[in-house]
């Protein structure tokens, strides 16, 4: 069965770039959308963006100037870069598969905590 | 953006009783062309990632117990948990996938009374 695993630095300095990778195992990255969703401590969920296996992206306009998503089909991975981070970007970051036949996030990673602090 | 609101913020229900969570969208999230409501419900237990429960407002994901049911259309939706079990303690989120950016409700915390 498909599993997702986030990886990346747990601490990023203000104004720097947050970089995370999601590794997909048990299935192919092809023919699906893949998303990043974050959750500040004790708060709700915010969708950041999605990337299709062909490289097509959709981003949340609230982040559009700072976010970049990419994927590496040879490694079955996709990635998130968020530039010019501030303390407001501190959150648990989840990667998730978007199942386009029913348009929902059906598989999630366990999440990785990223703190923005000097 | 489509703003999702939920009520109540939290509720406590006795074991075996019913829990009802309401979700409202700031605009209709139903397509007339296919008669589908672009609304999902997720369950998030402490320390875990969200789990998909229901999509198209009322279709249970495979493996989800049938005590979970969803209803509603247009802008008003409901998640009902019949005969609440101890393992149902969690935060429940509604989510619209009608339009980008996808958005979630603020969550409703369900506890045992």
Interface residues (C-beta under 8 A of the other chain):
Chain A: X44 X45 X46 X47 X58 X60 X61 X62 X94 X102 X103 X104 X105 X106 X108 X109 X110 X111
Chain B: X38 X40 X42 X48 X49 X50 X51 X52 X55 X56 X59 X61 X93 X95 X97 X100 X101 X102 X103 X104 X105 X106 X107
